[in-house]
Amino acid sequence: MKNFKNSGIEWLGEIPEHWEVVKCKNFFILQNKIIGDLWSKTRLLSLTLNGIVERNINNPEGKFPSDFSTYQVVDKNDLIFCLFDVEETPRTVGLSKINGMITNAYTIFKIKEQEERFLTYFFINLDNGKKLKFLYRGLRKTISKEDLLNLKIPLPPLKEQEQIANFLDEKCEKIDSLVTKIKKQIELIKEYKTTLINEAVCGRMNL
């Protein structure tokens, strides 16, 4: 059985006794490298509910700039935040699994000596409950880079971070697979309903 201690942070509560409470600036390294002329040879990335995904730069959906030279460089395992309109944005954090570029409206951090996947799950958990309201500023519910860097969060030892991340990777993959199967079943049921209505109103069924 685990022993717990008070984290000393009101919004956090108790944490396992052997975990530490650390400011993000101890392991977040702020990035801001502009892609410049290399944009035409670089993957375009977007932050979504499904994480960081690649967008088709040659067949764009929605509004795109004429060029992407002001976009930021993203390296694999960079953690990307949307720190404005936080309350209304469906997902404000994602981990990039590939190299690419993203709009300079976002904030990019490299992670030092910590498990990137654990931190991603941790901030997704905060995002799901919009638990960082105490950091919001202004009408647009913005979180400043400085406030995020000074945010104290709980950190287990690196080995335990990896174990937690591996556990969640496995479980979430199974859940996502199940969701996909259920969605397909729902589509089949909807198709059956449409066919049923059509057959009945067209007199092709024996009632």
Secondary structure, 3 states (H helix, E strand, C coil): CCCEEECCCCCCCEEECCCEEEEHHHCEEEECCECHHHHHHCCEEEEECCEEEEECCCCCCCCCCCCCCCCEEECCCCEEECCCCCCCCCCCEEECCCCEEECCCCEEEEECCCCHHHHHHHHHHHHHCCCCHHHCECCCCECCHHHHHCCEEEECCHHHHHHHHHHHHHHHHHHHHHHHHHHHHHHHHHHHHHHHHHHHHCCCCCC
